[in-house]
Amino acid sequence: MHTQVNRKAKRRRIRHRIRKDVEGTAARPRLAVHRTLKHIYAQAIDDEQGRTLAFASTRDAQVRTAVDTGSNVEAAKQVGKAIADKLKEAGVETIVFDRGGF
């Protein structure tokens, strides 16, 4: 148990160190990607207003029909295409990638 607490605290410190330099705006949102063993999630965030501009994941119907499993390279490509399409519709051309400590 002690090791897990230290691991979580270390991950949190890394994430905060990265986030102090990476900030999203309405014109250039922060793209946060989260991967679990079953799914991949991506969201574009405007940190100035504190709102999500676009969201895509392997749980979305359009992506789910295009892939067999939710957590492989092909699924990541499909999620990337889906969020890129949504951001282009919103008029966003550039993003800031937030690697989330990984």
VENFENTA-V845585 format. One record per residue. RES is the residue in three letters. D_CENTER is the distance of its C-alpha to the mean C-alpha in Angstrom with 2 decimals. Layout:
((RES,D_CENTER) (RES,D_CENTER))
This chain:
((MET,28.56) (HIS,29.07) (THR,26.95) (GLN,23.92) (VAL,24.23) (ASN,24.43) (ARG,21.42) (LYS,19.28) (ALA,20.90) (LYS,20.31) (ARG,16.56) (ARG,16.54) (ARG,18.71) (ILE,16.57) (ARG,13.44) (HIS,15.81) (ARG,17.41) (ILE,14.36) (ARG,13.37) (LYS,16.97) (ASP,16.62) (VAL,13.21) (GLU,13.53) (GLY,12.36) (THR,15.21) (ALA,16.01) (ALA,17.03) (ARG,14.21) (PRO,11.02) (ARG,8.35) (LEU,5.10) (ALA,2.77) (VAL,2.07) (HIS,5.16) (ARG,8.32) (THR,11.63) (LEU,14.97) (LYS,15.01) (HIS,11.68) (ILE,8.21) (TYR,5.66) (ALA,3.18) (GLN,4.62) (ALA,6.91) (ILE,8.97) (ASP,12.63) (ASP,13.70) (GLU,17.32) (GLN,17.64) (GLY,15.07) (ARG,13.69) (THR,10.78) (LEU,11.80) (ALA,10.06) (PHE,8.27) (ALA,8.53) (SER,9.01) (THR,11.97) (ARG,13.81) (ASP,14.37) (ALA,17.95) (GLN,17.57) (VAL,15.27) (ARG,17.27) (THR,20.45) (ALA,19.37) (VAL,18.50) (ASP,20.62) (THR,18.26) (GLY,14.67) (SER,13.65) (ASN,15.20) (VAL,14.88) (GLU,16.08) (ALA,13.56) (ALA,10.70) (LYS,12.82) (GLN,13.31) (VAL,9.76) (GLY,9.49) (LYS,12.84) (ALA,12.20) (ILE,9.54) (ALA,11.85) (ASP,14.76) (LYS,13.61) (LEU,12.99) (LYS,16.35) (GLU,18.02) (ALA,16.99) (GLY,18.52) (VAL,15.66) (GLU,16.44) (THR,14.54) (ILE,11.27) (VAL,10.64) (PHE,8.17) (ASP,7.29) (ARG,7.98) (GLY,8.26) (GLY,11.86) (PHE,11.86))
